[in-house]
């Protein structure tokens, strides 16, 4: 047995952990520090007699690796990641190492993309400091891009044999990782400066450097994909840093009210409420704007009130036909939040939903959030299991949270009342996911209760909002909600409702007679 402790930090590594641990069978101790695995990682690890498992929440990669080392019985450490494999020839090499306490051994690493060894794009040669005496050195405390500290008296030696690294399975894996690591980098490097121009120029240089000067061009489509994603990673981390700093100085509403409209759809409403409980941050309050549902909906809401993580209130009106505008007004009037977010009762919310709306919240601005449309089969699967999280597995590119793209679309989607000089209707106005300041809503008297039946009530609200010197912005790749499938509402009143809408456009109305204040 090798008297060196192998230390691994893991989370959801079931696809690679078995091969990793098989390569470490001759080590007398393997320390696994798990930070929240929900797959079979730990069950697989427990199959190996030389493995000891410990747990910790995520505290940054540097601190996690140091914590894992602290559990080791041996002074000498091999730090290895769960997606790395110690090659057999390396094991023979390690058995013959000279273990002077101030020596740090660097191992060469073969980085694989979809099983292919990539010797370009900065991936080769890739030496990593992995074998050292814990009494001589440790990892720094970086949240991400952690490294072994080289002391003044350290002697660094490079081995000829090393590790095989399953870096990325495919482009989805690559994008997921660059999103995760760019977020951590932005949180770690608050002392640095950034700007959209700096982000763009650095990302362009990254692509040219990796694809041309570091020979990514010689590796076909893989080299191109890696070079593009490396550039995106650079762009995202600097833009996230820029936005984080900007957000710290921006005014964010202190209180917000999430209004959920519903009508006799208690199963769907239950899924929506479950997703709301998972929001980070939570809204200040949730108001169910109920257009006349039966007793079973009231009972459902009361059952949620018993342990809901924020204030939950049921606003109900008698069922005498489709009166969405009226019930919205009642909920807005009862709301305590200075900022209003409205969704339909069949919209499952992604965990950053409230945060995203608040980041873009500005006085005089109407926000249109993102919508992912689920089909009937997907919706039925969710309803059969009553598990809202199933919706997230049907996410596509449009459902990916991409902060820089969201910012770009926010800026380029701006509309004012001038839009009506050329267009009768703003396409894509959907009340299923929208937000605005309560004071801006009150300034135009809320939603127009002249609308009876489905159709145009949202568009008319936006029109008055714009005529009152407001602005319209869209948020894509942020403020994401998954829309459960349902048959379209009856359109019998659409024609008469459209006439009400046209009257608002023609006369550039900013106020409706029948609204929050009748």
C-alpha positions as CSV (number, residue, x, y, z in Angstrom):
1,X,0.0,0.0,0.0
2,X,1.1,3.6,-0.7
3,X,1.5,5.6,2.5
4,X,0.0,8.7,0.9
5,X,-3.6,10.0,1.6
6,X,-5.5,10.7,-1.6
7,X,-8.0,13.6,-1.0
8,X,-11.0,14.2,-3.2
9,X,-13.7,16.9,-3.0
10,X,-16.8,15.6,-4.7
11,X,-20.4,16.6,-5.6
12,X,-22.6,14.5,-7.9
13,X,-19.7,12.6,-9.5
14,X,-21.3,9.2,-10.1
15,X,-20.2,9.1,-13.8
16,X,-16.4,9.2,-12.9
17,X,-15.9,8.5,-9.2
18,X,-15.8,4.7,-9.6
19,X,-12.9,4.8,-12.1
20,X,-11.2,7.5,-10.0
21,X,-11.3,5.3,-6.9
22,X,-10.3,2.2,-8.8
23,X,-7.1,4.0,-9.7
24,X,-6.4,4.7,-6.0
25,X,-6.9,1.1,-4.7
26,X,-3.3,0.8,-3.6
27,X,-3.5,4.0,-1.4
28,X,-4.0,3.1,2.3
29,X,-6.3,6.0,2.7
30,X,-8.7,7.9,0.5
31,X,-10.5,10.9,1.9
32,X,-13.7,12.0,0.3
33,X,-15.2,15.3,1.2
34,X,-18.7,15.6,-0.2
35,X,-20.5,19.0,-0.5
36,X,-24.0,18.0,-1.2
37,X,-24.2,15.0,-3.6
38,X,-27.7,13.9,-4.4
39,X,-26.8,11.1,-6.9
40,X,-25.1,7.8,-6.2
41,X,-21.6,9.2,-5.6
42,X,-21.4,8.3,-1.9
43,X,-23.0,4.9,-2.4
44,X,-20.3,4.1,-4.9
45,X,-17.5,5.5,-2.6
46,X,-18.7,3.3,0.3
47,X,-18.0,0.2,-1.9
48,X,-14.2,0.9,-1.4
49,X,-12.6,-0.3,1.8
50,X,-9.9,2.4,1.8
51,X,-12.3,5.3,1.5
52,X,-13.4,7.6,4.4
53,X,-16.3,9.9,3.7
54,X,-16.8,13.3,5.3
55,X,-19.3,16.1,4.5
56,X,-19.3,19.8,4.3
57,X,-21.3,22.6,2.7
58,X,-19.7,24.5,-0.1
59,X,-17.2,27.0,1.4
60,X,-15.0,27.5,-1.7
61,X,-12.8,25.0,-3.5
62,X,-9.6,26.1,-1.7
63,X,-11.1,25.8,1.8
64,X,-12.8,22.5,1.0
65,X,-9.5,21.0,-0.2
66,X,-7.7,22.1,3.0
67,X,-10.6,20.7,5.1
68,X,-10.2,17.3,3.3
69,X,-6.5,17.4,3.9
70,X,-7.1,18.0,7.6
71,X,-8.9,14.6,7.9
72,X,-5.9,12.7,6.4
73,X,-3.8,10.5,8.7
74,X,-0.7,10.6,6.5
75,X,1.5,13.6,6.2
76,X,1.9,13.2,2.4
77,X,-1.1,14.1,0.2
78,X,-2.2,13.3,-3.3
79,X,-4.9,15.8,-4.2
80,X,-7.1,14.5,-7.0
81,X,-10.4,15.6,-8.5
82,X,-13.3,13.2,-8.9
83,X,-13.2,13.4,-12.7
84,X,-9.4,12.6,-12.8
85,X,-7.9,9.1,-13.0
86,X,-4.4,8.3,-11.8
87,X,-2.8,6.4,-14.6
88,X,-1.2,3.0,-13.8
89,X,2.2,4.1,-14.8
90,X,2.0,7.1,-12.4
91,X,1.3,4.7,-9.5
92,X,4.6,2.9,-10.1
93,X,6.3,6.3,-10.3
94,X,4.7,7.5,-7.0
95,X,5.9,4.4,-5.2
96,X,9.5,5.3,-5.9
97,X,9.3,9.0,-5.1
98,X,11.7,10.7,-2.7
99,X,9.5,12.2,0.0
100,X,11.5,15.1,1.3
101,X,9.1,17.4,3.2
102,X,9.7,20.5,1.1
103,X,9.3,18.8,-2.3
104,X,6.1,19.5,-4.3
105,X,5.4,17.2,-7.2
106,X,3.6,18.4,-10.3
107,X,1.8,15.9,-12.4
108,X,1.0,16.3,-16.1
109,X,-2.6,16.1,-17.0
110,X,-4.3,14.8,-20.1
111,X,-7.5,16.8,-20.6
112,X,-10.2,15.1,-22.5
113,X,-13.2,16.5,-24.4
114,X,-15.8,13.8,-25.2
115,X,-13.1,11.2,-24.7
116,X,-10.6,12.9,-27.0
117,X,-7.2,14.1,-25.6
118,X,-6.9,17.8,-26.6
119,X,-3.3,19.1,-26.8
120,X,-4.3,22.6,-27.7
121,X,-6.4,25.6,-26.4
122,X,-4.1,25.9,-23.4
123,X,-5.0,22.4,-22.3
124,X,-1.4,21.0,-22.9
125,X,1.0,20.8,-21.3
126,X,-1.0,21.1,-18.1
127,X,1.1,20.5,-15.0
128,X,-0.8,20.6,-11.7
129,X,0.8,20.6,-8.2
130,X,-0.8,17.6,-6.5
131,X,1.6,15.7,-4.3
132,X,3.0,17.5,-1.2
133,X,3.6,17.2,2.5
134,X,0.7,18.9,4.5
135,X,3.1,20.1,7.1
136,X,4.9,22.1,4.5
137,X,2.2,23.6,2.4
138,X,-1.6,23.7,1.6
139,X,-4.0,25.1,-0.9
140,X,-4.8,28.9,-0.9
141,X,-8.2,30.0,0.2
142,X,-9.5,30.9,-3.3
143,X,-13.2,30.2,-3.9
144,X,-12.3,29.0,-7.4
145,X,-9.0,28.4,-9.3
146,X,-7.4,27.3,-6.1
147,X,-3.8,26.2,-6.1
148,X,-1.1,24.8,-3.9
149,X,1.0,27.5,-2.1
150,X,4.6,27.5,-3.3
151,X,6.7,28.3,-0.2
152,X,10.1,30.1,-0.4
153,X,12.0,26.8,0.4
154,X,9.7,24.6,-1.8
155,X,11.3,22.4,-4.4
156,X,9.0,21.8,-7.4
157,X,9.6,18.6,-9.4
158,X,7.7,17.5,-12.5
159,X,6.8,13.9,-13.0
160,X,6.7,12.3,-16.4
161,X,3.5,10.4,-15.6
162,X,0.3,11.9,-14.4
163,X,-3.5,12.1,-14.6
164,X,-6.2,11.5,-17.2
165,X,-8.9,14.2,-16.8
166,X,-12.4,13.9,-18.1
167,X,-12.7,17.7,-18.5
168,X,-15.9,17.9,-20.4
169,X,-18.4,15.5,-21.8
170,X,-19.9,17.8,-24.4
171,X,-20.8,21.4,-25.1
172,X,-23.6,21.4,-22.5
173,X,-21.2,20.2,-19.8
174,X,-18.7,22.9,-20.9
175,X,-21.3,25.7,-20.8
176,X,-22.6,24.6,-17.4
177,X,-19.1,24.6,-15.9
178,X,-18.2,28.0,-17.4
179,X,-21.4,29.5,-16.0
180,X,-20.7,28.1,-12.5
181,X,-17.0,29.0,-12.4
182,X,-17.5,32.5,-13.9
183,X,-20.0,33.2,-11.2
184,X,-17.6,32.1,-8.4
185,X,-14.8,34.1,-10.1
186,X,-16.8,37.2,-10.1
187,X,-17.7,36.8,-6.4
188,X,-14.0,36.2,-5.6
189,X,-12.5,39.1,-7.6
190,X,-14.4,42.1,-6.3
191,X,-11.1,44.0,-6.1
192,X,-10.8,44.0,-9.9
193,X,-12.3,46.4,-12.3
194,X,-14.5,45.5,-15.3
195,X,-16.6,47.0,-18.0
196,X,-18.6,45.8,-21.1
197,X,-15.7,46.9,-23.3
198,X,-13.1,45.1,-21.2
199,X,-15.2,42.0,-21.2
200,X,-15.6,42.0,-25.0
201,X,-11.9,42.7,-25.8
202,X,-10.7,40.1,-23.3
203,X,-13.1,37.5,-24.7
204,X,-12.0,38.2,-28.3
205,X,-8.4,37.9,-27.4
206,X,-9.1,34.6,-25.6
207,X,-10.7,33.1,-28.7
208,X,-7.8,34.2,-31.0
209,X,-5.2,33.1,-28.5
210,X,-6.8,29.6,-28.0
211,X,-7.9,28.9,-31.5
212,X,-4.9,30.3,-33.5
213,X,-1.9,30.8,-31.3
214,X,-2.6,27.8,-29.0
215,X,-3.5,25.6,-32.0
216,X,-7.2,24.9,-31.4
217,X,-7.7,25.1,-35.1
218,X,-5.8,21.8,-35.5
219,X,-8.4,19.9,-33.5
220,X,-11.5,20.3,-35.7
221,X,-14.8,21.2,-34.3
222,X,-13.6,20.3,-30.7
223,X,-10.9,22.9,-30.9
224,X,-13.4,25.5,-32.2
225,X,-16.0,24.7,-29.5
226,X,-13.4,24.8,-26.7
227,X,-12.0,28.1,-28.0
228,X,-15.5,29.7,-28.2
229,X,-16.5,28.5,-24.8
230,X,-13.2,29.7,-23.2
231,X,-13.9,33.1,-24.7
232,X,-17.5,33.0,-23.4
233,X,-16.2,32.1,-20.0
234,X,-13.9,35.2,-20.0
235,X,-16.8,37.4,-21.2
236,X,-19.2,36.1,-18.6
237,X,-16.8,36.4,-15.6
238,X,-16.0,40.0,-16.4
239,X,-19.6,40.9,-17.2
240,X,-20.8,39.2,-14.0
241,X,-18.1,41.2,-12.1
242,X,-19.3,44.4,-13.7
243,X,-23.0,43.7,-13.0
244,X,-22.3,42.6,-9.4
245,X,-20.6,45.9,-8.7
246,X,-23.3,47.8,-10.5
247,X,-26.0,46.0,-8.6
248,X,-24.3,46.8,-5.2
249,X,-24.7,50.5,-5.9
250,X,-28.1,50.3,-7.6
251,X,-31.4,50.8,-5.8
252,X,-33.4,47.6,-5.4
253,X,-37.0,47.7,-4.1
254,X,-37.0,47.0,-0.4
255,X,-40.4,45.1,-0.5
256,X,-42.1,43.2,-3.3
257,X,-45.4,41.4,-3.7
258,X,-45.8,38.4,-5.9
259,X,-49.3,38.1,-7.2
260,X,-50.5,34.7,-8.6
261,X,-53.7,34.7,-10.5
262,X,-55.8,31.5,-10.5
263,X,-59.2,30.0,-11.3
264,X,-60.2,26.4,-10.4
265,X,-56.7,24.9,-11.0
266,X,-55.7,23.8,-7.6
267,X,-53.2,21.1,-8.7
268,X,-51.4,23.6,-10.9
269,X,-51.5,26.2,-8.2
270,X,-50.0,23.8,-5.8
271,X,-47.0,23.2,-8.1
272,X,-46.6,27.0,-8.4
273,X,-46.6,27.4,-4.6
274,X,-44.1,24.7,-4.2
275,X,-41.8,26.4,-6.7
276,X,-42.2,29.7,-4.8
277,X,-41.1,28.1,-1.6
278,X,-37.8,27.4,-3.3
279,X,-37.2,31.0,-4.5
280,X,-34.0,32.8,-3.5
281,X,-34.7,35.4,-2.3
282,X,-38.3,34.9,-1.4
283,X,-40.9,37.6,-2.1
284,X,-42.0,39.8,0.7
285,X,-45.4,38.3,0.3
286,X,-47.5,36.1,-2.0
287,X,-51.1,37.1,-2.9
288,X,-53.3,34.6,-4.7
289,X,-55.6,36.6,-6.9
290,X,-58.6,34.2,-7.2
291,X,-61.2,34.9,-9.9
292,X,-63.9,32.8,-8.2
293,X,-62.5,29.3,-7.6
294,X,-64.4,26.7,-5.6
295,X,-63.9,25.7,-2.0
296,X,-61.2,23.2,-2.7
297,X,-58.8,26.0,-3.9
298,X,-59.5,27.9,-0.6
299,X,-58.7,24.8,1.4
300,X,-55.5,24.2,-0.5
301,X,-54.3,27.8,0.1
302,X,-55.1,27.6,3.8
303,X,-53.1,24.4,4.1
304,X,-50.1,26.2,2.6
305,X,-50.5,29.1,4.9
306,X,-49.6,26.9,7.9
307,X,-45.9,26.6,7.0
308,X,-45.4,28.9,4.0
309,X,-42.0,30.7,4.3
310,X,-43.4,34.2,3.7
311,X,-46.8,36.0,4.1
312,X,-49.5,34.2,2.0
313,X,-52.8,35.8,1.4
314,X,-55.9,34.7,-0.5
315,X,-57.8,37.5,-2.4
316,X,-61.1,36.1,-3.8
317,X,-64.0,37.4,-5.8
318,X,-67.3,35.8,-6.8
319,X,-67.4,33.8,-10.0
320,X,-69.5,35.8,-12.4
321,X,-67.4,35.4,-15.5
322,X,-63.8,36.1,-16.5
323,X,-62.8,39.2,-14.6
324,X,-59.0,39.0,-14.6
325,X,-58.4,42.8,-14.5
326,X,-60.7,43.2,-11.4
327,X,-59.0,40.5,-9.3
328,X,-55.6,41.8,-10.2
329,X,-56.6,45.3,-9.1
330,X,-57.9,43.9,-5.8
331,X,-54.6,42.0,-5.2
332,X,-52.5,45.1,-6.1
333,X,-54.6,47.3,-3.8
334,X,-54.0,44.8,-0.9
335,X,-50.3,44.4,-1.6
336,X,-47.8,45.8,0.9
337,X,-44.9,45.6,-1.5
338,X,-43.6,48.7,-3.3
339,X,-42.8,46.5,-6.3
340,X,-45.4,44.2,-8.0
341,X,-44.6,40.9,-9.8
342,X,-47.5,39.1,-11.4
343,X,-47.6,35.5,-12.8
344,X,-50.4,33.2,-13.8
345,X,-51.3,30.2,-11.6
346,X,-49.7,27.7,-14.0
347,X,-46.2,29.2,-14.1
348,X,-43.5,27.2,-12.3
349,X,-40.8,29.6,-11.2
350,X,-37.0,29.2,-11.5
351,X,-35.2,29.8,-8.2
352,X,-33.7,33.2,-9.2
353,X,-37.1,34.5,-10.4
354,X,-37.6,37.2,-7.8
355,X,-33.9,38.2,-7.9
356,X,-34.0,38.7,-11.6
357,X,-37.0,40.9,-11.6
358,X,-35.7,43.1,-8.8
359,X,-32.3,43.5,-10.5
360,X,-34.0,45.2,-13.5
361,X,-36.7,47.0,-11.5
362,X,-36.8,50.7,-12.2
363,X,-39.5,53.3,-11.7
364,X,-41.3,54.0,-14.9
365,X,-40.4,50.6,-16.4
366,X,-42.7,47.7,-17.2
367,X,-40.8,44.4,-17.3
368,X,-41.8,41.3,-19.4
369,X,-40.2,38.2,-18.1
370,X,-39.2,34.9,-19.8
371,X,-41.5,32.0,-20.5
372,X,-40.7,28.4,-21.3
373,X,-43.7,26.7,-22.8
374,X,-44.3,23.0,-21.8
375,X,-46.3,20.7,-24.1
376,X,-49.2,18.6,-23.0
377,X,-47.1,15.5,-22.5
378,X,-44.6,17.2,-20.3
379,X,-47.3,19.0,-18.3
380,X,-49.1,15.7,-17.7
381,X,-45.9,14.1,-16.4
382,X,-45.5,17.0,-13.9
383,X,-49.2,16.8,-12.8
384,X,-49.0,13.0,-12.4
385,X,-46.0,13.3,-10.1
386,X,-46.9,16.7,-8.5
387,X,-43.2,17.5,-8.6
388,X,-42.5,21.0,-10.0
389,X,-38.8,20.3,-10.4
390,X,-39.5,18.0,-13.4
391,X,-40.2,21.1,-15.4
392,X,-36.6,22.1,-15.1
393,X,-35.4,19.1,-17.0
394,X,-37.2,20.3,-20.1
395,X,-35.2,23.5,-20.2
396,X,-33.6,24.5,-23.5
397,X,-31.2,27.2,-24.5
398,X,-33.8,29.9,-24.0
399,X,-34.3,28.7,-20.4
400,X,-30.6,29.1,-19.5
401,X,-29.8,31.9,-17.2
402,X,-27.2,34.0,-19.1
403,X,-26.8,37.3,-17.3
404,X,-24.9,39.2,-20.0
405,X,-27.4,38.1,-22.7
406,X,-30.2,39.2,-20.5
407,X,-28.6,42.6,-20.0
408,X,-28.2,42.9,-23.8
409,X,-31.8,42.1,-24.5
410,X,-33.0,44.4,-21.8
411,X,-31.2,47.3,-23.3
412,X,-32.1,46.5,-26.9
413,X,-35.8,45.8,-26.3
414,X,-36.7,49.2,-25.0
415,X,-40.1,50.6,-26.2
416,X,-41.8,53.9,-25.6
417,X,-45.2,55.3,-26.7
418,X,-43.5,56.1,-30.1
419,X,-44.0,52.4,-31.0
420,X,-47.7,53.2,-31.6
421,X,-46.8,55.6,-34.4
422,X,-46.1,52.6,-36.6
423,X,-47.7,49.7,-34.8
424,X,-51.2,49.0,-33.5
425,X,-50.1,46.2,-31.2
426,X,-46.9,45.3,-29.3
427,X,-46.3,41.7,-30.0
428,X,-45.5,39.4,-27.1
429,X,-47.1,41.3,-24.2
430,X,-48.0,38.5,-21.7
431,X,-49.4,39.1,-18.3
432,X,-48.3,35.6,-17.2
433,X,-44.9,37.1,-16.2
434,X,-44.6,40.8,-15.7
435,X,-43.6,43.4,-13.1
436,X,-43.6,47.1,-12.3
437,X,-43.6,49.6,-9.4
438,X,-46.9,49.8,-7.6
439,X,-46.9,53.6,-7.7
440,X,-46.5,53.4,-11.6
441,X,-49.6,51.1,-11.7
442,X,-51.6,53.4,-9.4
443,X,-50.7,56.4,-11.6
444,X,-52.6,54.8,-14.5
445,X,-55.4,53.4,-12.3
446,X,-54.3,49.8,-12.6
447,X,-55.9,47.3,-15.0
448,X,-59.0,48.3,-17.0
449,X,-62.0,46.5,-15.6
450,X,-64.0,47.3,-18.8
451,X,-62.4,44.2,-20.1
452,X,-64.7,41.2,-19.7
453,X,-63.5,37.9,-20.9
454,X,-60.1,37.0,-22.2
455,X,-58.0,39.3,-24.5
456,X,-56.1,42.6,-24.7
457,X,-56.2,43.5,-21.0
458,X,-52.5,43.2,-20.7
459,X,-51.7,45.1,-23.9
460,X,-54.0,47.9,-22.9
461,X,-52.4,48.2,-19.5
462,X,-49.0,48.5,-21.2
463,X,-50.3,51.1,-23.7
464,X,-51.4,53.4,-20.9
465,X,-48.2,52.7,-19.1
466,X,-46.2,53.9,-22.1
467,X,-48.5,56.9,-22.7
468,X,-47.7,57.9,-19.1
469,X,-44.1,58.3,-20.1
470,X,-43.2,54.7,-19.1
471,X,-40.9,52.3,-20.9
472,X,-41.2,48.6,-21.8
473,X,-38.3,46.2,-21.5
474,X,-38.0,42.5,-22.0
475,X,-36.0,40.1,-19.9
476,X,-34.8,37.0,-21.7
477,X,-32.4,34.4,-20.1
478,X,-33.5,35.7,-16.7
479,X,-36.8,35.8,-14.7
480,X,-37.6,32.4,-16.1
481,X,-41.0,30.7,-15.6
482,X,-42.2,27.3,-17.0
483,X,-45.7,27.6,-18.4
484,X,-47.8,24.4,-17.9
485,X,-49.8,23.5,-21.0
486,X,-53.5,24.3,-21.2
487,X,-56.1,24.8,-23.9
488,X,-56.5,28.3,-25.1
489,X,-59.1,30.5,-23.4
490,X,-62.3,31.2,-25.3
491,X,-61.9,34.3,-27.5
492,X,-65.6,35.2,-27.7
493,X,-64.9,38.6,-26.2
494,X,-61.7,39.4,-28.1
495,X,-63.3,41.5,-30.7
496,X,-65.1,43.8,-28.3
497,X,-62.0,43.9,-26.0
498,X,-59.9,44.9,-29.0
499,X,-62.1,47.9,-29.5
500,X,-61.5,49.1,-26.0
501,X,-57.8,48.7,-26.6
502,X,-57.9,50.6,-29.9
503,X,-59.7,53.4,-28.1
504,X,-56.8,53.7,-25.7
505,X,-54.3,53.8,-28.6
506,X,-56.3,56.4,-30.5
507,X,-56.8,58.8,-27.6
508,X,-53.4,58.1,-26.0
509,X,-55.1,57.4,-22.7
510,X,-53.1,57.2,-19.5
511,X,-56.1,56.5,-17.1
512,X,-59.0,54.1,-17.1
513,X,-62.2,55.1,-15.5
514,X,-62.8,51.7,-14.0
515,X,-59.7,50.5,-12.3
516,X,-58.1,50.4,-8.8
517,X,-60.0,53.5,-7.8
518,X,-63.4,53.4,-9.4
